[in-house]
Amino acid sequence: MDVGSANPTLNRNHVHPIEVRWPPPTEQRAIAHILGTLDDKIELNRRMSETLEAMARALFKSWFVDFDPVRARAEGRDPGLPKPLADLFPARLVDSELGEIPEGWEVGKLGDIAESPRRSLQPHEIGSDTAYIALEHMPRRCIALSDWSTGDGVESNKFEFKRGEILFGKLRPYFHKVGVAPVDGVCSTDIVVVTQRRPAWFGPVLGHVSSVEFVEYTNAGSTGTKMPRTSWADMARYDVVLPPEPVAAAFTGLIGPHIERIITGIHECRALAALRDALLPKLISGELRLPNVEHFLASAPPTITEVPA
């Protein structure tokens, strides 16, 4: 239908007469309800993920930054924790080079409790269906990494990561791209893979590496003007307050289920989105039809988008 030789264009008057088919209004509403229900579940998972992450951050700040349980015990107040947990904390703060810290805790470096495994893979070693995460897949200020592509077409070496390891965007660290890997895969070399040296330290490592303070530290020490980068060597020198390992293990035990629920939600959302995208063209084209539409609409609960403001 294009007309013209040098720059063929489509004339709208040629398109308008084309006959198209669409479902009747009742079926349109039923289709919208089905797809809206899938979208609502995706949105619910996203909100749940945000809530779980906020809870983990708040607990990290309370235990390892503000030292709330220690201050409560020092003042004779109930720290609000079960006794076995409360007994892990001392009842006194002492001076240190980083200010007041709980008695018996130490000042150390991030590298004391974390490491960066450099598992480099060449393109021919990467399967076409291997999950691939680049900086553009990583959201800002959110540890839930719900987007990735595949290794098909990768042309340069990448770093291998394992599910549950922490990915830190080292290029322009002020973008604050930090997350927990929801799958095994490979990532861009502009991402640092971070993992705890021992299982007990996962929670504190994640808390520090994803904190605003740590991102500001890496940004201040990054090199390069147009495309500043940090490095694991600089990251490992970050000052941290180190609790006894039982405290670290207790924190990891509390937030671990939160992180697993976030990862589970990511996979649920991807499956729901794939189902929605597969259903839409089939329902609109009539390849799939909805029987008893009126009965379905009468009995179906409203979706979020259907609830009046």
GIRAZI-V341515 format. One record per residue. N is the residue number from 1. RES is the residue in one small letter. SS is DSSP state (H for helix, E for strand, C for the rest). BURIAL is + if it has 9 or more other ideal C-beta (glycine too) atoms within 8 Angstrom, else -. Layout:
BEGIN
((N	RES	SS	BURIAL) (N	RES	SS	BURIAL))
END
This chain:
BEGIN
((1	m	C	-) (2	d	E	-) (3	v	E	-) (4	g	C	-) (5	s	C	-) (6	a	C	-) (7	n	C	-) (8	p	C	-) (9	t	E	-) (10	l	E	+) (11	n	C	-) (12	r	H	-) (13	n	H	-) (14	h	H	+) (15	v	H	+) (16	h	H	-) (17	p	C	-) (18	i	C	-) (19	e	C	-) (20	v	C	-) (21	r	C	-) (22	w	C	-) (23	p	C	+) (24	p	C	-) (25	p	H	-) (26	t	H	+) (27	e	H	+) (28	q	H	+) (29	r	H	+) (30	a	H	+) (31	i	H	+) (32	a	H	-) (33	h	H	+) (34	i	H	+) (35	l	H	+) (36	g	H	+) (37	t	H	+) (38	l	H	+) (39	d	H	+) (40	d	H	+) (41	k	H	+) (42	i	H	+) (43	e	H	+) (44	l	H	-) (45	n	H	+) (46	r	H	+) (47	r	H	-) (48	m	H	+) (49	s	H	+) (50	e	H	+) (51	t	H	-) (52	l	H	+) (53	e	H	+) (54	a	H	-) (55	m	H	+) (56	a	H	+) (57	r	H	+) (58	a	H	-) (59	l	H	+) (60	f	H	+) (61	k	H	+) (62	s	H	+) (63	w	H	+) (64	f	H	+) (65	v	C	-) (66	d	C	-) (67	f	C	+) (68	d	H	+) (69	p	H	+) (70	v	H	+) (71	r	H	+) (72	a	H	+) (73	r	H	+) (74	a	H	+) (75	e	C	-) (76	g	C	-) (77	r	C	-) (78	d	C	-) (79	p	C	+) (80	g	C	-) (81	l	C	-) (82	p	C	-) (83	k	H	-) (84	p	H	-) (85	l	H	+) (86	a	H	+) (87	d	C	-) (88	l	C	+) (89	f	C	+) (90	p	C	+) (91	a	C	-) (92	r	C	-) (93	l	E	+) (94	v	E	-) (95	d	C	-) (96	s	C	+) (97	e	C	-) (98	l	C	-) (99	g	C	-) (100	e	C	-) (101	i	E	+) (102	p	E	+) (103	e	C	+) (104	g	C	-) (105	w	C	+) (106	e	E	-) (107	v	E	+) (108	g	E	+) (109	k	E	+) (110	l	H	+) (111	g	H	+) (112	d	H	+) (113	i	C	+) (114	a	E	+) (115	e	E	-) (116	s	C	+) (117	p	C	-) (118	r	C	-) (119	r	C	-) (120	s	E	-) (121	l	E	+) (122	q	C	-) (123	p	H	+) (124	h	H	-) (125	e	H	-) (126	i	C	+) (127	g	C	-) (128	s	C	-) (129	d	C	-) (130	t	C	+) (131	a	E	+) (132	y	E	+) (133	i	E	+) (134	a	C	+) (135	l	H	+) (136	e	H	-) (137	h	H	+) (138	m	C	+) (139	p	C	+) (140	r	C	-) (141	r	C	-) (142	c	C	-) (143	i	C	+) (144	a	E	+) (145	l	C	+) (146	s	C	-) (147	d	C	-) (148	w	C	+) (149	s	E	-) (150	t	E	+) (151	g	C	+) (152	d	C	-) (153	g	C	-) (154	v	C	+) (155	e	C	-) (156	s	C	-) (157	n	C	-) (158	k	E	+) (159	f	E	+) (160	e	E	+) (161	f	E	+) (162	k	C	-) (163	r	C	-) (164	g	C	-) (165	e	C	+) (166	i	E	+) (167	l	E	+) (168	f	E	+) (169	g	E	+) (170	k	C	+) (171	l	E	+) (172	r	C	+) (173	p	H	+) (174	y	H	-) (175	f	H	-) (176	h	C	+) (177	k	C	+) (178	v	E	+) (179	g	E	+) (180	v	E	+) (181	a	C	+) (182	p	C	+) (183	v	C	-) (184	d	C	+) (185	g	E	+) (186	v	E	+) (187	c	E	+) (188	s	C	+) (189	t	C	-) (190	d	C	+) (191	i	E	+) (192	v	E	+) (193	v	E	+) (194	v	E	+) (195	t	E	+) (196	q	E	+) (197	r	C	-) (198	r	C	-) (199	p	H	-) (200	a	H	+) (201	w	H	+) (202	f	H	+) (203	g	H	+) (204	p	H	+) (205	v	H	+) (206	l	H	+) (207	g	H	+) (208	h	H	+) (209	v	H	+) (210	s	C	+) (211	s	C	+) (212	v	H	-) (213	e	H	-) (214	f	H	+) (215	v	H	+) (216	e	H	+) (217	y	H	+) (218	t	H	+) (219	n	H	+) (220	a	H	-) (221	g	H	-) (222	s	C	+) (223	t	E	-) (224	g	C	-) (225	t	C	-) (226	k	C	-) (227	m	C	-) (228	p	C	+) (229	r	E	+) (230	t	C	+) (231	s	C	-) (232	w	H	-) (233	a	H	-) (234	d	H	+) (235	m	H	+) (236	a	H	+) (237	r	C	+) (238	y	C	+) (239	d	E	-) (240	v	E	+) (241	v	E	+) (242	l	E	+) (243	p	C	+) (244	p	C	-) (245	e	H	+) (246	p	H	-) (247	v	H	+) (248	a	H	+) (249	a	H	+) (250	a	H	+) (251	f	H	+) (252	t	H	+) (253	g	H	-) (254	l	H	+) (255	i	H	+) (256	g	H	+) (257	p	H	-) (258	h	H	+) (259	i	H	+) (260	e	H	-) (261	r	H	+) (262	i	H	+) (263	i	H	+) (264	t	H	-) (265	g	H	+) (266	i	H	+) (267	h	H	+) (268	e	H	+) (269	c	H	+) (270	r	H	+) (271	a	H	-) (272	l	H	+) (273	a	H	+) (274	a	H	-) (275	l	H	+) (276	r	H	+) (277	d	H	-) (278	a	H	-) (279	l	H	+) (280	l	H	+) (281	p	H	-) (282	k	H	+) (283	l	H	+) (284	i	H	+) (285	s	H	-) (286	g	C	-) (287	e	C	-) (288	l	C	-) (289	r	C	-) (290	l	C	+) (291	p	C	-) (292	n	C	-) (293	v	H	+) (294	e	H	-) (295	h	H	-) (296	f	H	+) (297	l	H	+) (298	a	H	-) (299	s	H	-) (300	a	C	-) (301	p	C	-) (302	p	C	-) (303	t	C	+) (304	i	H	+) (305	t	H	-) (306	e	H	-) (307	v	C	-) (308	p	C	-) (309	a	C	-))
END
